[in-house]
Amino acid sequence: MPKSLIASAQWSLLLSRLRALAPEAFDSQGRVLNLVAREWGNPGHGKPYLSPVDGSQLGLLPMIDLPTATHAVAAAAAEAREWARVSLDTRKARVSTCLEMLRENHELLALLLTWEIGKPVPQSRVSVERCITGVKWYVENIDSMMKGRKPLGLISNIASWNYPMSVLMHAALVQALAGNAVIAKSPTDGGLLALTLAMSFARRCGLPMSLVSGSGGKLSEALVRDPHIACLSFVGGKATGRDIAASLYDRKKRYMLEMEGVNTYGIWRFSDWNQLARQLKKGFEYGKQRCTAYPRFVVERGLVPRFLEMYLPVLTSLKVGHPLLGETRAEPPSVDFGPLINSGKVEELHAMMSEAEAKGAIPLYKGRLEPGLFLPDQDVSAYLGPCAFLHVPRNCRLYHNEPFGPVDSIVVVDTEEELITEMNVSNGALVASLACDEPETARRIASELRAFKVGLNTTRSRGDREESFGGIGQSWQGCFVGGAYLVQAVTEGPPGERLFGNFPDYTLLPEKR
């Protein structure tokens, strides 16, 4: 049957609903505005904003300049002083009202996310749900977390495009719940409109939120180094994160810098291949554009035949296509992942793979796009099927860098020492996992892995509610987050308090991770 866009996901319909719900966030020409000094205004310099789904233009990013961002920070800092005097009960009531508004518009937010960042609709729904239920958990538990603590002031948020709701908006609402004012930068590559709607609800509920768009490099003087900023929450690449960290070390400013690392899955003395196959298939959700994706598998040499017997059918089973096409025009299709964030990312991965092949890597699999999963003559430049390589040389970017896409590397080892060395290739990671039938052996190897979370015969994720999150080595700098640690990171406790985190002069890890 010929496929067409599901009726409820037509972009013109979604945009019309968005403007009707948040008319204050658009000017008379229909341009998105920035949220500065408690008001929506200033369309800035419009930069075309494209959907990775089909390359169509969704609107214009309202890019502001440094003076405007500096004004926004100063105004938000003044609001922080007022908000700190608002009672916790009032803060809880206002955040709860905002959550109700998000819940009422759950499906619209999910469809906006799909158009903006290419995430399949079921996964977009999960992202919105995790934001709502995660913040609700904090509302229910914040009283005990705030005992003996007071807010820091203004929290600046610079986050990547892959989780606008379940990471950025979630963090912003918890920061405000803890008594802080919040300023956030819209990710340049995706999430602008979903965040605009969510922030409009927050502002109407009386929450001290500001939202700006612009170049990270141009605005960093205001959003990172301005003295009004009491704390910085950053999610992004290692190179940018290192520069930010260097600029913060000599300042009395709180920070949480989540950066990339190569998350690795080791396979050693293992036999439950069906269970591992289910984990690996699920791991391709959103094209592995997640900070907790596993792009590297380190396999005991004697297990390579069984591993490939399990692994290659997983790759061939993956469906990659337009995330909003349907045969009934009612429900979205069942695809494992849609596009990557843009065509530039696809080109970057092709360059990394070409370099690896030229230097001797063996291509095990290169997925092809099936025409039946796309519209005729559709722009598919942001799509890439799953790929896998064996024996990637050490002098390749694919060996040392996180691809942040559906490209896997397989490394073969003979000893436990080699296994541990290859799993620790990036000098620190957010997560790692080990598939092993021998509990004692697994625990011994896990104790030597440089990852914040280590899974035994299971994958690990960022987690929700009370689960902590952080990174080891270069994958994380500053305070850890998750559960009570997120509240501690954005509040001030007793004098001399040592927060859990990874700092220049110490690392303090939670007992339970």
GIDA-V835182 format. One record per pair of residues at least 24 apart in sequence whose ideal C-beta (glycine too) atoms are under 6 Angstrom apart, sorted by the first residue. I is the first residue (numbers start at 1). J is the second residue. D is the distance in Angstrom with one decimal. If there is no record, write none. Layout:
I,J,D
I,J,D
//
This chain:
1,327,4.8
3,325,4.2
3,327,5.9
5,324,5.4
6,324,5.9
6,326,4.4
6,329,5.5
6,332,5.6
7,329,4.7
9,111,5.2
9,324,4.7
14,111,5.6
17,108,5.8
18,197,5.8
22,197,5.4
22,200,3.8
25,196,5.0
25,200,5.1
31,60,5.8
32,59,5.8
32,62,5.2
32,196,5.9
34,62,5.2
34,64,5.8
34,212,5.0
35,199,5.7
35,210,5.3
35,211,4.2
36,72,4.3
37,75,3.7
51,115,5.1
52,118,4.1
52,339,4.1
52,341,5.5
52,342,5.4
52,382,4.2
53,115,5.9
53,118,5.6
53,339,5.9
54,378,5.4
54,379,5.4
55,379,3.5
61,213,5.0
62,213,4.9
63,213,5.5
63,214,4.8
64,212,5.7
64,214,4.8
66,218,5.8
66,221,6.0
69,212,5.8
69,219,4.6
69,222,3.9
70,222,4.5
72,210,5.5
72,212,5.5
73,222,5.0
73,226,4.9
73,228,5.1
74,228,5.9
76,154,5.3
76,181,5.0
76,183,4.7
76,210,4.7
77,154,4.6
77,228,3.7
79,181,4.8
79,208,4.6
80,153,4.7
80,154,4.6
80,181,3.5
83,181,5.4
83,208,4.5
84,151,5.1
84,179,5.2
91,177,5.5
92,139,5.2
94,205,4.7
94,206,5.1
94,207,5.7
95,139,5.8
95,173,5.7
95,177,5.0
96,139,5.7
97,205,4.8
98,201,5.3
98,202,5.0
98,205,4.4
99,132,5.4
99,135,5.9
99,136,5.9
101,201,4.1
102,132,5.4
103,132,5.7
109,194,5.3
112,193,5.1
112,194,4.4
113,194,5.2
114,323,5.4
116,190,4.5
116,191,5.7
117,161,5.7
117,190,3.9
118,338,4.5
118,339,4.1
119,286,5.4
120,323,4.4
120,335,5.5
120,338,5.7
121,332,4.1
123,285,5.9
123,286,5.9
127,165,5.0
127,166,4.5
128,165,5.2
130,166,4.1
131,165,4.3
131,166,4.9
131,169,5.3
131,170,4.6
134,170,5.2
134,464,5.3
135,170,5.8
135,173,4.6
137,465,4.4
138,174,5.0
138,177,5.9
142,177,5.7
145,484,5.1
145,487,4.3
149,491,4.1
149,493,5.1
150,492,5.3
151,178,5.7
151,179,3.2
151,180,4.6
151,491,5.7
152,180,5.9
152,230,4.1
152,231,5.2
152,490,5.6
152,492,6.0
153,230,3.6
154,181,5.0
154,228,5.7
154,229,5.7
154,230,5.4
155,180,4.9
155,182,5.3
155,231,4.8
155,490,5.6
156,183,5.4
156,223,4.9
156,229,4.8
156,232,5.0
157,184,4.0
157,233,4.8
158,185,5.0
158,234,4.9
159,235,4.3
160,187,6.0
160,235,4.9
160,236,5.2
161,187,3.7
161,189,4.1
161,190,3.8
161,191,5.3
161,341,6.0
162,289,5.2
164,191,3.0
164,194,5.4
164,195,5.2
169,198,5.0
171,233,5.9
174,486,5.7
175,490,5.0
176,207,4.9
178,487,5.3
178,490,5.3
178,491,5.4
180,490,5.6
181,208,3.9
182,209,5.2
183,210,4.2
184,211,5.4
185,212,5.7
185,223,5.9
186,213,4.4
189,341,5.1
231,490,5.7
245,477,4.6
249,504,5.6
255,478,4.1
256,478,4.7
256,479,4.9
256,481,5.8
256,489,5.7
257,477,4.2
257,478,5.2
258,476,5.9
259,475,5.5
260,402,4.4
261,426,4.6
261,428,5.4
261,429,3.7
261,430,5.8
261,475,3.3
262,296,5.4
262,402,5.3
262,425,5.7
262,426,3.9
263,294,5.0
263,429,5.0
263,431,4.9
264,296,4.5
264,298,5.9
264,423,4.4
264,432,5.3
265,294,4.6
265,297,5.2
265,433,4.7
266,298,4.6
266,419,5.4
266,423,5.1
266,434,4.6
267,299,4.6
267,303,5.7
267,307,5.9
267,435,4.7
268,300,4.9
268,419,5.7
268,436,5.1
269,436,5.5
269,437,5.7
269,438,5.5
270,435,4.4
270,436,5.5
270,437,5.6
271,437,5.6
273,310,4.2
276,435,5.6
277,310,5.0
277,314,5.5
279,459,5.3
280,314,5.1
281,314,5.0
284,318,5.7
284,336,5.4
286,337,5.5
287,337,4.0
287,340,5.6
287,405,5.9
287,406,4.8
288,405,5.9
288,406,5.1
289,404,5.8
291,430,5.8
292,430,5.8
292,431,5.0
292,461,5.1
292,462,5.6
295,403,5.3
295,408,5.5
296,409,5.0
297,410,5.0
298,411,4.7
298,413,5.8
298,419,5.6
298,422,4.5
298,423,5.3
299,412,5.8
301,412,5.2
301,414,5.4
304,412,5.9
315,365,5.0
315,386,4.9
318,386,5.3
320,385,5.3
321,373,2.7
321,374,5.9
322,374,5.1
339,382,3.8
339,383,4.9
340,382,5.4
340,384,5.9
340,405,5.5
342,382,5.5
343,381,3.7
343,382,4.9
346,382,5.9
346,384,4.9
349,403,6.0
349,405,4.9
349,407,5.6
352,397,5.1
352,398,4.7
355,396,5.5
356,389,5.8
356,392,5.0
356,396,4.6
356,398,4.6
359,393,4.5
359,396,5.7
360,393,5.4
361,389,4.6
361,391,5.9
361,392,4.5
362,390,4.3
362,391,5.4
363,389,5.8
364,388,4.4
364,390,5.4
420,448,5.0
423,449,5.7
424,450,4.7
427,473,4.6
427,474,5.4
428,472,4.2
428,473,1.9
428,474,4.9
428,475,4.4
429,475,5.3
430,471,4.6
430,475,5.4
431,460,4.1
433,459,5.4
452,513,6.0
453,513,5.2
468,510,4.9
468,513,5.8
476,502,5.2
477,502,5.8
//
